[in-house]
Amino acid sequence: MSRYLVVGDVHGCVEELRELLDAVRPAEDGRRVVFVGDLVAKGPDSKGVLAVVRETGALSVRGNHDQHVIRWREAQERGTPPPRLGPAHREVTAVLDDDDWALLRALPYRLSLDDVGALVVHAGLVPGVPLEAQDPEWLLTLRSIRPDGSPTKRAEEGVPWASLWPGPELVLFGHDAMRGLQQHPHAVGLDTGCVYGGQLTGYLLPERRLVQIAAKRAWSGEAGG
C-alpha cells in the first residue's frame, strides 16, 4: 500500500510548508506528497511553493486561487481582456516563469488515491452526483448543501457538504478556512488557515493521522473566497 502526506491550502506559505516536510520527512519512507490546491496567492512566496512541489515530485489538484491566475494567463495568451485581479493575484502573475505556469496549468480538478481508498479535491463534491458528472466549478468552490439539496459556495447557506458525503471513499479537501479542520466520517477538511495566522495541516495516509505546523504570522486578512 502506498503512503501519502496530503497537505492543506498553502497559499504561498513556503516556510511553514518546509517545516511540515521536515517534520514528516516523506522521502524517508517513500511517502508521496499531495496538495489540495491553492498553492499560490495571499502568502509571501508563491513561486517558492511551486519550487517545493517540483523538488518533491508532489501531486496537487487545482484550487480556486490557482484558477484565478490561470484564467488571467490564458486570457493574456488569447489576446482577450483578462479578468480583474486583486493585488495578491497580480503579484503572483508578475513572478511566475514558464515552468511555474506549466505546473499550474497541468493541475487536475481531482485526484484518486485508489490504493488507500481516498479522493482529493480542492473544495468539495456534491453528494449524489457521480464522480465523472461533478461540475468542475463546484470542485473549486463548494462549501455547503442548502436545505433543498442544492450546492452553494456560501458556508452560511447550508450544512457542510462533507457532513453529507456517504463514502465509501475518504475525500480530502481544503478551501473552507472559515470552518477550519473538519473531520467527518468520510471526508476531512484540511484548510486550517495558515495564511491567516492559523496552521498548516497535513494528513498521513494510510494512517489517517494529522500533523500541524503553526503559522509564522498572518499574511492575509479574514478567511473567505
Secondary structure as UniProt FT lines:
FT   STRAND          3..7
FT   TURN            11..12
FT   HELIX           14..24
FT   HELIX           26..29
FT   STRAND          31..35
FT   HELIX           46..56
FT   STRAND          59..60
FT   HELIX           64..78
FT   HELIX           87..95
FT   HELIX           98..105
FT   STRAND          110..113
FT   HELIX           114..116
FT   STRAND          118..121
FT   TURN            127..128
FT   HELIX           131..133
FT   HELIX           136..141
FT   STRAND          144..145
FT   TURN            147..148
FT   STRAND          151..152
FT   HELIX           155..157
FT   STRAND          159..160
FT   HELIX           161..164
FT   STRAND          170..173
FT   TURN            177..179
FT   STRAND          182..184
FT   TURN            185..186
FT   STRAND          187..189
FT   HELIX           194..196
FT   STRAND          199..205
FT   TURN            206..208
FT   STRAND          209..214
//
